[in-house]
Amino acid sequence: MPDESKLPDSDQPKKDSTSSGKTLRNVAVLSGIGIEMGVIIYLAARGGMWLDNHYQTEKRLFTACCVLLGVGISLWVVLKQLRRFNT
């Protein structure tokens, strides 16, 4: 088996530290997007529950509306971040 230190530059294994750094960055960004989406929807649901309790509604209309609004806002934020992420 040849000694690796004597191999020409083209035959030596290349260590690409930038690709592993980019991969870790991508994982962190995408994880943050998921957490952000969950927080937005959670806060919208809590706000809707507070409104339902405050106005004494029997049907949870405020909760349903706020959750739908939260999902819409979180999708908008995710799409905005993904556009910036891909450029």
C-alpha positions in Angstrom: 0.0 0.0 0.0 1.6 3.3 -1.0 2.4 5.9 1.6 -0.2 8.8 1.4 2.5 11.4 1.9 4.1 10.4 -1.4 1.0 10.4 -3.5 0.6 13.3 -6.0 -1.8 16.1 -5.1 -4.5 14.8 -7.4 -4.5 11.4 -5.7 -4.7 12.6 -2.1 -8.1 12.6 -0.4 -9.4 16.1 -0.2 -11.0 17.4 3.0 -13.7 20.0 2.2 -14.3 21.9 5.4 -16.5 24.4 3.7 -19.1 21.8 2.7 -19.5 20.5 6.2 -19.7 24.0 7.5 -22.4 24.8 5.0 -24.3 21.7 5.8 -24.3 22.5 9.5 -25.4 26.1 8.7 -28.3 24.7 6.6 -29.4 22.4 9.3 -29.4 25.2 11.9 -31.3 27.6 9.6 -33.9 25.0 8.7 -34.4 23.9 12.3 -34.8 27.5 13.3 -37.5 27.9 10.7 -39.5 25.0 12.1 -39.2 26.3 15.6 -40.2 29.7 14.5 -43.3 28.3 12.8 -44.3 26.4 15.9 -43.9 29.4 18.1 -46.0 31.6 15.9 -48.9 29.0 15.7 -48.7 28.4 19.5 -48.9 32.1 20.3 -51.8 32.6 17.9 -53.7 29.7 19.6 -53.0 31.1 23.0 -54.2 34.5 21.9 -57.4 33.0 20.5 -58.0 31.1 23.7 -57.6 34.3 25.7 -60.1 36.1 23.4 -62.6 33.2 23.8 -62.2 33.4 27.6 -62.4 37.2 27.7 -65.5 37.4 25.6 -67.1 34.2 27.1 -67.8 32.5 23.7 -69.2 29.0 23.8 -67.7 28.0 20.5 -64.0 28.5 20.1 -64.3 30.8 17.2 -61.5 33.2 18.2 -59.2 30.2 18.7 -60.0 28.7 15.3 -59.6 32.1 13.5 -56.4 32.9 15.3 -54.9 29.5 14.6 -55.7 29.9 10.9 -54.2 33.4 10.9 -51.1 32.0 12.7 -50.7 29.3 10.1 -50.9 31.8 7.3 -48.4 34.2 9.0 -46.0 31.3 9.7 -46.2 30.1 6.1 -45.5 33.6 4.9 -42.5 33.9 7.2 -41.2 30.5 6.1 -41.5 31.3 2.4 -39.8 34.7 2.9 -36.9 33.0 4.8 -36.6 30.2 2.2 -36.4 32.7 -0.6 -33.6 34.5 1.2 -31.9 31.2 2.1 -31.8 30.1 -1.5 -30.2 33.3 -2.8 
